[in-house]
Every structure is written in structure tokens, then in C-alpha cells.
Amino acid sequence: MISYFYGELCRYPLYTSRHTAIIKYWCKLFNSNNICSLYNDLVKYCNNGKPNLATSVKQLLYTNGFSDVWLNPCSVDNMNFPRVFKQRLTDQFIQTWRAALSDSNVLCTYRLFNSTFEYRVYLDKLPAKYRTVLSKFRLSSHQLRIETGRYGNNRIPQNERYCLICKSRDLEDEFHFICVCNMYSDLRKKINIKYITQKSSSKS
């Protein structure tokens, strides 16, 4: 399962930098007169099915749609190609992140707040204790029964994860917690909830 906190921080997995470093080194390698013959030997071994550095580079290029670069390395702008390659990696990751977010049956509430891959300004504006609470709420990392009912061997059906505080036989989800539960009515009067317009779709 993809980590959704990347979308909150606008950060990318470490593999994007690691794979880019491999490609950057490769660009220097095949353009070096001193070790050109060594590189050619690596390519021969790679083509003969003997894994080595060239094999890893070939796999990275083919996997990310740069097979033409592997086949014609002399046509590569070795100064700019690592940047192009990294951009391809980050673009692909964002696409994967969005698809996973769209398909998730857990982060229904998160989709209401976040559909873009960008840094969230509340991380800088709120005090640490509020920032932590809000982050957990947005990412469904909380103790409401809509989430805790999914855990363990005694999994509770989604439609039976009732609120145990107000005894209303209403599902204890984010919408109920913020807008409905009468145990928090006094607190609710102190905040503005005009942006909560409808209940999010069900989780499983």
C-alpha cells in the first residue's frame, strides 16, 4: 500500500534519487575515454545474460520508457538526461499515488480534503500538537471505530461500527464525530463547520 503522507509533504520515495544517481553515473561512464572499453565489456556481459551494473541500467531505462536511450547512448545529452529521467520517475510516482488514492476504500475522508500532490501549509502554521492531530485525522490514523473496527481477528462489519459514546446507533466515522455526536455539541459550537457539506462514502 502506497504511503499517503507523501502527498501531505510533497515528498518522493528515496528510490527516485537512488535510481537517478545510477543513471547519472552511467552517463559519465560511457562518455569516459579511460573506461570506455570496460563499459563495453559490461554491456557484452549484460547481453549474454550475465547481470552487472549495465544490466541494472538497462532495466531502469526500459522500465521507465527510455529503451531508445539504452540502444543509442551516444545520442544522450549526459548533462540533462539525469534530470529528464528523474522527472519521469516523479511523474510516474504521482500518477501511482493518485490512482491508489482514488481506489482506496479507507481514505474516503482524505479525498475530500486532498486531491493534489503538494505541500500542505497547515504543517507550518499549526502548533505541533494540533498539526499531529490534524495529520492523523486527515490520513485516517485515528481511534474512531470506522477505523479500529477493521483491525484484529474480531473485525467488525462496516455497518456495525457504531459510536459507543452517544449510543445513537450511528456509525462512528469522521462525519459523525465532527458534525453529529451529541457528546461534542458544546465543542462544536466553538468551531466553524460550514465546509462539511455531506458524508463521505463508506469504508470497508
C-alpha atoms as a printed R data frame, in Angstrom:
    type eleno elety resid chain resno       x       y       z
1   ATOM     1    CA   MET     A     1   0.000   0.000   0.000
2   ATOM     2    CA   ILE     A     2   1.394   3.367  -1.004
3   ATOM     3    CA   SER     A     3   2.202   5.825   1.798
4   ATOM     4    CA   TYR     A     4  -0.207   8.747   1.571
5   ATOM     5    CA   PHE     A     5   1.889  11.031   3.752
6   ATOM     6    CA   TYR     A     6   3.968  11.714   0.634
7   ATOM     7    CA   GLY     A     7   1.042  13.792  -0.604
8   ATOM     8    CA   GLU     A     8   0.949  15.825   2.579
9   ATOM     9    CA   LEU     A     9   4.671  16.623   2.459
10  ATOM    10    CA   CYS     A    10   5.112  16.728  -1.334
11  ATOM    11    CA   ARG     A    11   7.990  14.291  -0.982
12  ATOM    12    CA   TYR     A    12   9.079  11.431  -3.180
13  ATOM    13    CA   PRO     A    13  10.370   7.948  -2.264
14  ATOM    14    CA   LEU     A    14  14.124   7.568  -1.875
15  ATOM    15    CA   TYR     A    15  14.318   5.309  -4.908
16  ATOM    16    CA   THR     A    16  13.787   8.336  -7.178
17  ATOM    17    CA   SER     A    17  17.093   9.832  -6.052
18  ATOM    18    CA   ARG     A    18  18.866   6.475  -5.936
19  ATOM    19    CA   HIS     A    19  17.839   5.476  -9.460
20  ATOM    20    CA   THR     A    20  18.696   8.921 -10.779
21  ATOM    21    CA   ALA     A    21  22.168   8.640  -9.241
22  ATOM    22    CA   ILE     A    22  22.671   5.326 -11.059
23  ATOM    23    CA   ILE     A    23  21.695   6.907 -14.368
24  ATOM    24    CA   LYS     A    24  23.908   9.920 -13.718
25  ATOM    25    CA   TYR     A    25  26.888   7.653 -13.069
26  ATOM    26    CA   TRP     A    26  26.076   5.668 -16.208
27  ATOM    27    CA   CYS     A    27  26.072   8.849 -18.299
28  ATOM    28    CA   LYS     A    28  29.573   9.620 -17.059
29  ATOM    29    CA   LEU     A    29  30.700   6.037 -17.504
30  ATOM    30    CA   PHE     A    30  30.001   5.529 -21.178
31  ATOM    31    CA   ASN     A    31  31.355   9.000 -22.014
32  ATOM    32    CA   SER     A    32  34.679   8.380 -20.287
33  ATOM    33    CA   ASN     A    33  37.560   7.576 -22.622
34  ATOM    34    CA   ASN     A    34  39.513   5.946 -19.793
35  ATOM    35    CA   ILE     A    35  36.971   3.234 -19.034
36  ATOM    36    CA   CYS     A    36  35.084   3.014 -22.320
37  ATOM    37    CA   SER     A    37  36.414  -0.472 -23.023
38  ATOM    38    CA   LEU     A    38  35.380  -1.616 -19.536
39  ATOM    39    CA   TYR     A    39  31.870  -0.318 -20.119
40  ATOM    40    CA   ASN     A    40  31.691  -2.116 -23.459
41  ATOM    41    CA   ASP     A    41  32.634  -5.352 -21.710
42  ATOM    42    CA   LEU     A    42  29.859  -4.779 -19.160
43  ATOM    43    CA   VAL     A    43  27.367  -4.344 -21.994
44  ATOM    44    CA   LYS     A    44  28.548  -7.561 -23.644
45  ATOM    45    CA   TYR     A    45  28.152  -9.473 -20.393
46  ATOM    46    CA   CYS     A    46  24.707  -7.933 -19.957
47  ATOM    47    CA   ASN     A    47  23.652  -9.003 -23.452
48  ATOM    48    CA   ASN     A    48  24.928 -12.512 -22.710
49  ATOM    49    CA   GLY     A    49  22.713 -12.768 -19.630
50  ATOM    50    CA   LYS     A    50  25.376 -12.073 -17.019
51  ATOM    51    CA   PRO     A    51  23.997  -9.461 -14.570
52  ATOM    52    CA   ASN     A    52  26.142  -6.429 -13.740
53  ATOM    53    CA   LEU     A    53  25.862  -2.636 -13.487
54  ATOM    54    CA   ALA     A    54  24.873  -2.362 -17.139
55  ATOM    55    CA   THR     A    55  22.028  -4.801 -16.511
56  ATOM    56    CA   SER     A    56  20.623  -2.577 -13.776
57  ATOM    57    CA   VAL     A    57  20.857   0.492 -16.000
58  ATOM    58    CA   LYS     A    58  19.177  -1.291 -18.891
59  ATOM    59    CA   GLN     A    59  16.329  -2.403 -16.631
60  ATOM    60    CA   LEU     A    60  15.834   1.119 -15.287
61  ATOM    61    CA   LEU     A    61  15.768   2.632 -18.765
62  ATOM    62    CA   TYR     A    62  13.430   0.035 -20.242
63  ATOM    63    CA   THR     A    63  11.088   0.074 -17.254
64  ATOM    64    CA   ASN     A    64  10.687   3.846 -17.445
65  ATOM    65    CA   GLY     A    65  10.243   4.144 -21.187
66  ATOM    66    CA   PHE     A    66  13.783   5.009 -22.242
67  ATOM    67    CA   SER     A    67  14.687   1.917 -24.261
68  ATOM    68    CA   ASP     A    68  15.837   4.170 -27.120
69  ATOM    69    CA   VAL     A    69  18.404   5.720 -24.789
70  ATOM    70    CA   TRP     A    70  19.879   2.324 -23.980
71  ATOM    71    CA   LEU     A    71  20.036   1.399 -27.659
72  ATOM    72    CA   ASN     A    72  21.586   4.731 -28.678
73  ATOM    73    CA   PRO     A    73  23.554   6.018 -25.675
74  ATOM    74    CA   CYS     A    74  25.742   8.300 -27.790
75  ATOM    75    CA   SER     A    75  22.696  10.407 -28.611
76  ATOM    76    CA   VAL     A    76  22.129  11.209 -24.932
77  ATOM    77    CA   ASP     A    77  22.786  14.653 -23.504
78  ATOM    78    CA   ASN     A    78  24.564  13.358 -20.415
79  ATOM    79    CA   MET     A    79  24.252  16.708 -18.676
80  ATOM    80    CA   ASN     A    80  20.455  16.950 -18.954
81  ATOM    81    CA   PHE     A    81  19.277  13.352 -19.214
82  ATOM    82    CA   PRO     A    82  19.510  12.564 -15.452
83  ATOM    83    CA   ARG     A    83  17.152  15.486 -14.825
84  ATOM    84    CA   VAL     A    84  14.747  14.224 -17.503
85  ATOM    85    CA   PHE     A    85  14.925  10.725 -16.044
86  ATOM    86    CA   LYS     A    86  14.181  11.937 -12.512
87  ATOM    87    CA   GLN     A    87  11.225  13.955 -13.756
88  ATOM    88    CA   ARG     A    88   9.849  10.802 -15.372
89  ATOM    89    CA   LEU     A    89  10.191   8.937 -12.072
90  ATOM    90    CA   THR     A    90   8.433  11.636 -10.081
91  ATOM    91    CA   ASP     A    91   5.636  11.994 -12.644
92  ATOM    92    CA   GLN     A    92   5.041   8.247 -12.565
93  ATOM    93    CA   PHE     A    93   5.000   8.217  -8.779
94  ATOM    94    CA   ILE     A    94   2.410  10.997  -8.642
95  ATOM    95    CA   GLN     A    95   0.208   9.087 -11.093
96  ATOM    96    CA   THR     A    96   0.505   5.968  -8.940
97  ATOM    97    CA   TRP     A    97  -0.262   7.988  -5.805
98  ATOM    98    CA   ARG     A    98  -3.402   9.486  -7.351
99  ATOM    99    CA   ALA     A    99  -4.629   6.132  -8.634
100 ATOM   100    CA   ALA     A   100  -4.097   4.491  -5.254
101 ATOM   101    CA   LEU     A   101  -5.894   7.353  -3.514
102 ATOM   102    CA   SER     A   102  -8.832   7.072  -5.904
103 ATOM   103    CA   ASP     A   103  -9.105   3.311  -5.393
104 ATOM   104    CA   SER     A   104  -8.691   3.329  -1.616
105 ATOM   105    CA   ASN     A   105 -11.753   2.320   0.369
106 ATOM   106    CA   VAL     A   106 -10.181   3.638   3.569
107 ATOM   107    CA   LEU     A   107  -9.246   7.240   2.765
108 ATOM   108    CA   CYS     A   108 -12.705   8.475   1.806
109 ATOM   109    CA   THR     A   109 -12.369  11.495   4.080
110 ATOM   110    CA   TYR     A   110  -8.855  12.235   2.850
111 ATOM   111    CA   ARG     A   111 -10.156  12.550  -0.709
112 ATOM   112    CA   LEU     A   112 -12.484  15.320   0.444
113 ATOM   113    CA   PHE     A   113  -9.532  17.423   1.589
114 ATOM   114    CA   ASN     A   114  -6.717  16.416  -0.715
115 ATOM   115    CA   SER     A   115  -6.679  15.626  -4.424
116 ATOM   116    CA   THR     A   116  -3.424  17.343  -5.389
117 ATOM   117    CA   PHE     A   117   0.174  16.391  -4.715
118 ATOM   118    CA   GLU     A   118   1.512  19.455  -2.934
119 ATOM   119    CA   TYR     A   119   2.876  20.549   0.403
120 ATOM   120    CA   ARG     A   120   0.175  21.319   2.970
121 ATOM   121    CA   VAL     A   121   0.556  24.744   4.518
122 ATOM   122    CA   TYR     A   122  -1.087  23.726   7.795
123 ATOM   123    CA   LEU     A   123   2.114  21.824   8.585
124 ATOM   124    CA   ASP     A   124   3.869  25.173   9.033
125 ATOM   125    CA   LYS     A   125   1.048  27.203  10.517
126 ATOM   126    CA   LEU     A   126  -0.242  24.984  13.327
127 ATOM   127    CA   PRO     A   127   1.471  24.242  16.651
128 ATOM   128    CA   ALA     A   128   2.989  20.775  16.821
129 ATOM   129    CA   LYS     A   129   0.237  19.151  18.897
130 ATOM   130    CA   TYR     A   130  -2.531  20.378  16.582
131 ATOM   131    CA   ARG     A   131  -0.504  19.570  13.492
132 ATOM   132    CA   THR     A   132  -0.100  15.975  14.635
133 ATOM   133    CA   VAL     A   133  -3.786  15.547  15.421
134 ATOM   134    CA   LEU     A   134  -4.904  17.043  12.120
135 ATOM   135    CA   SER     A   135  -2.455  14.924  10.132
136 ATOM   136    CA   LYS     A   136  -3.705  11.747  11.784
137 ATOM   137    CA   PHE     A   137  -7.302  12.761  11.184
138 ATOM   138    CA   ARG     A   138  -6.699  13.511   7.501
139 ATOM   139    CA   LEU     A   139  -4.877  10.202   6.994
140 ATOM   140    CA   SER     A   140  -7.465   8.166   8.946
141 ATOM   141    CA   SER     A   141  -4.851   7.269  11.534
142 ATOM   142    CA   HIS     A   142  -7.244   7.771  14.441
143 ATOM   143    CA   GLN     A   143  -9.208   5.794  17.025
144 ATOM   144    CA   LEU     A   144 -12.708   6.196  15.633
145 ATOM   145    CA   ARG     A   145 -14.449   2.862  15.240
146 ATOM   146    CA   ILE     A   146 -14.769   3.239  11.494
147 ATOM   147    CA   GLU     A   147 -11.011   2.538  11.505
148 ATOM   148    CA   THR     A   148 -10.417   0.437  14.633
149 ATOM   149    CA   GLY     A   149 -13.262  -1.876  13.605
150 ATOM   150    CA   ARG     A   150 -11.091  -3.078  10.725
151 ATOM   151    CA   TYR     A   151  -8.308  -4.347  12.974
152 ATOM   152    CA   GLY     A   152  -7.576  -7.688  14.557
153 ATOM   153    CA   ASN     A   153  -9.253 -11.050  14.418
154 ATOM   154    CA   ASN     A   154 -12.556  -9.668  15.688
155 ATOM   155    CA   ARG     A   155 -13.176  -7.451  12.691
156 ATOM   156    CA   ILE     A   156 -16.474  -5.604  12.905
157 ATOM   157    CA   PRO     A   157 -18.636  -5.232   9.785
158 ATOM   158    CA   GLN     A   158 -18.512  -1.675   8.499
159 ATOM   159    CA   ASN     A   159 -22.226  -1.095   9.088
160 ATOM   160    CA   GLU     A   160 -21.900  -2.150  12.761
161 ATOM   161    CA   ARG     A   161 -19.089   0.152  13.847
162 ATOM   162    CA   TYR     A   162 -21.417   2.217  15.991
163 ATOM   163    CA   CYS     A   163 -20.460   5.128  18.174
164 ATOM   164    CA   LEU     A   164 -20.107   3.870  21.737
165 ATOM   165    CA   ILE     A   165 -20.130   7.354  23.241
166 ATOM   166    CA   CYS     A   166 -23.513   8.763  22.295
167 ATOM   167    CA   LYS     A   167 -25.275   5.382  21.879
168 ATOM   168    CA   SER     A   168 -27.049   6.668  18.784
169 ATOM   169    CA   ARG     A   169 -26.505   3.529  16.691
170 ATOM   170    CA   ASP     A   170 -24.811   5.830  14.201
171 ATOM   171    CA   LEU     A   171 -21.506   4.871  12.586
172 ATOM   172    CA   GLU     A   172 -18.569   6.437  14.421
173 ATOM   173    CA   ASP     A   173 -16.848   7.935  11.408
174 ATOM   174    CA   GLU     A   174 -15.278  11.351  10.837
175 ATOM   175    CA   PHE     A   175 -18.571  12.934   9.814
176 ATOM   176    CA   HIS     A   176 -20.351  11.662  12.912
177 ATOM   177    CA   PHE     A   177 -17.506  12.739  15.179
178 ATOM   178    CA   ILE     A   178 -17.357  16.300  13.819
179 ATOM   179    CA   CYS     A   179 -20.966  17.053  12.930
180 ATOM   180    CA   VAL     A   180 -23.333  14.697  14.743
181 ATOM   181    CA   CYS     A   181 -22.229  13.156  18.039
182 ATOM   182    CA   ASN     A   182 -24.107  14.981  20.810
183 ATOM   183    CA   MET     A   183 -21.303  14.381  23.296
184 ATOM   184    CA   TYR     A   184 -19.285  17.059  21.500
185 ATOM   185    CA   SER     A   185 -22.055  19.569  20.895
186 ATOM   186    CA   ASP     A   186 -20.524  22.178  23.218
187 ATOM   187    CA   LEU     A   187 -17.185  21.983  21.432
188 ATOM   188    CA   ARG     A   188 -18.915  22.042  18.060
189 ATOM   189    CA   LYS     A   189 -20.441  25.423  18.816
190 ATOM   190    CA   LYS     A   190 -16.941  26.904  19.071
191 ATOM   191    CA   ILE     A   191 -15.794  25.896  15.591
192 ATOM   192    CA   ASN     A   192 -16.876  26.606  12.048
193 ATOM   193    CA   ILE     A   193 -18.032  23.525  10.151
194 ATOM   194    CA   LYS     A   194 -19.666  25.220   7.168
195 ATOM   195    CA   TYR     A   195 -17.359  23.380   4.768
196 ATOM   196    CA   ILE     A   196 -18.664  19.966   5.815
197 ATOM   197    CA   THR     A   197 -21.499  19.521   3.334
198 ATOM   198    CA   GLN     A   198 -22.035  15.787   3.103
199 ATOM   199    CA   LYS     A   199 -20.955  12.484   4.496
200 ATOM   200    CA   SER     A   200 -18.149  10.710   2.691
201 ATOM   201    CA   SER     A   201 -18.695   7.322   1.048
202 ATOM   202    CA   SER     A   202 -18.480   4.146   3.098
203 ATOM   203    CA   LYS     A   203 -15.284   2.393   4.072
204 ATOM   204    CA   SER     A   204 -14.710  -1.314   4.384
